């Protein structure tokens, strides 16, 4: 009886309960997400395909993902498990539950399609319209637990995963994400952006920004700016990038970069070197991301 109870997930309710988090931590390992997204300049929604690879310790229970659709327009469909479709999947109290019938102990793959709304403010995916030139920009903010309002996932910090991202955008757009980008590929009037796989990160750290950015480079770092802010940013880029480097150096000293996970996190950020320039202040996003990643590394990631 004890082993049967242990293999069954706890009763599901809104959010991620402590019991569910502990149960999933014991059940799931080696998680990978592959996202293929499509963005339009005036689009009201983000649509995409998602592949989830996960190792399951035992296949005697349903697979419990988090899925909190922010509006009736958000949806998930075409769910398959290990190549078999359609798979039995139900939404239940902020979760997408995949039936155990096609799961197996060891490696599993769940594939699905999804669509999520893009908002003007206050959502995990936000559209910003530049007041000066009317250009459209999109960005994500999944902190603290909003990745699951965009796509089904294991939205708890200790279930870290490797992310691989592909985005189709209008032809004049640039995309910035958590990992190094491959050279964009032009296809008709659109542009396909692909990124290398990230190291294991929590879902709230996965992020991207997209739009007709201009990029300024100095000393191995890049500053992404809206076109309307290019003149101002050109004047201030040197100081902004100097501050970003200084912030990373401070974090290295503060967190005593002696443990390998900490060193690796900061070394990766030095290599990425990306800062995004806003209207009012330079947002030292590389430094803020470093702080999150270093904290995770110190916690044993």
Buried (B, 14 or more C-beta within 10 A) or exposed (E): EEEEEEBEBBEBEEBBEEEBBEBBEEBBEEBBBBBBBBBBBEBEBBBBBBBBBBBBEBBBBBBBBBBBBBEEEBBBEEBBBBEEEEBEBEBEEBBBBBBBEBBEEEEBBBBBBBBBBBBEEEBBBBBBEBEEEEBBBBBBBBBEBBBBBBBBBBBBBBBBBBBBBBBBBBEEBBBBBBBEBEEBEEEEEBBBBBBEBBBBBBBBBBBBBBBBBBEBEBEEBBBBBBBBBBEEBEEBBEEBBEBBBEBBBEBBEEBEBEBEBBBBBBEBBBEBBBBBBEEEEBBBBBBEBBBBBBEBBBEEB
